[in-house]
Amino acid sequence: MTISDTQKVDYLWKKLGYGKAKTDTNTNKKAPNEAIVSPLLLRGDKIWTQADLIPTTIPNSNTVHVRVYSGGTAVETTNDGTASANRTWKTDTTDWIPPEFGSTYLVKVYAAGAGAANAPASGTQLFSTGSGNNDEWFFDYQAGILHFIGTNLPSQMNGSNKIYITGARYIGALGIGSANNFSTVGAKIVEANTVNVGTTSITRANNTIKTTNTVVTGTATINTLNLTTALSANSGGTGVKSFTVNGVAIGATAGRLGFVTGTSGQVFQVGANGTPTFGDVDGSNY
């Protein structure tokens, strides 16, 4: 016996709505009573690392992170031979940018003859809400698949036309790995627990690297180094950010230098507590 649609819907309701595994029927165990956590899988290799660089409005032409399909570059899809005739159409591409990034990313669908040079101009636009004949469509942005989800097919899908799609795809870096490995950084802020720098080039003055531990495994050539906190003695620094003019350097503590100064005629001497200082010579006692 096939699984009932009721059971399938109950599974999706518990999985998507509550992030829980289905262990019983809805009658015996409502979704809030399911106890086993079952979150959706977020694949690290599929994360859009540079999604923040996707404009809120679809660009007029390609960018480093967005591939635009419009006019003569509309994607001519292929019919899915494993589904009912003319029911499902494949772009053979993935990572289409959905309207959650901006309403202009909503794909547009056209029916036109095979090999159309400009389907949006020569074809017929098909709307997702259909023509009033239960011929609606749904587009899977992740898979790049268009499916006529309504009961009927549009009249234009008579066997002589094909489906064309306009919209945009994300073509930026994918995966957590690519976020942690880079060869050249422009005007960006890089945040990580550890940045291992081999041949990495930080190319602009307004880059910021925020890291708990930066390890340079190669040779670092730094033209100007500005530190917010003075470099401590145990790292080869002085522990201070500036020197006292005409001061004599002393080890103020185990971790930093200090400076003492005097006036005309005073001499450098060590006090009873061992602290170096400048002072006048006391000539009354020998």
Protein Blocks (a to p, Z undefined) as FASTA:
>chain_A
ZZdfklmmmmmmmmmmnopacfbdfklocfklpmbdcdddddfklpcfklmmpcfbdcfb
dcfkbccdehjloccddddfkbcehkbccehighiacfklojklpccdddddehiablml
mmccddfkbnoiopaccddfknopacdfbfbdcfklnojaccddeddddfbdedjklmmg
cfbdcddddddfbdcdfkbccfbfkbccddfbdcdfbdcddfbacdfbacdfknopnopa
bdcehiacddfblmbccdddddehiacdddfkopacdddddfkbZZ
